[in-house]
Amino acid sequence: LVVYVLDVLDFNGSFIRKVREIAGRNPILVVATKIDLLPPKTELHEVAEWLEFALYKKKLRAVDIVLVSNLSKKNINAATNKLLEARK
């Protein structure tokens, strides 16, 4: 399992073009950070859908996408649980 950390505010700047080559056949769990910097009324499920589409356009399929805030610790437990689930 590869945990791929992306900056939700700078997707293109934090995206590694050869991530699939680096990861090989290992599944990829995407953890998008800095959701605390999004506008307060931002619908996180829409951000996740956009991220899934952006990854698809870059020809990358992830086993799951988790949006987190390292500052406020929002969804950190969810990310940990997704990681443990994906390892099975």
Phi, psi and omega in degrees: 000133176249125175264115186252111184266124179239151175271114184295336180273344180222061184305307183296324180288334182258357180279130177262116185300327184262025183298321179294321178296319179291317183285337183067225181269004180292141176293152182241127173255120181267127175244112180262125186257174175072030178292342178292343180269356176285156176304146186305325184268013180294130177278111185295328178294329176289324176296317179297319178296318178297317180297318178299317178295317179298320177293320178300316179298331178269009178063040178235124176255132179249149176291332177193162178232129178235131177261127184226163171236118177288331181289307183269353181069015180295131177067012177296318178296322178297319179296318178298316179297318179297320178298313180295321178295316183291335179288341183289000000 
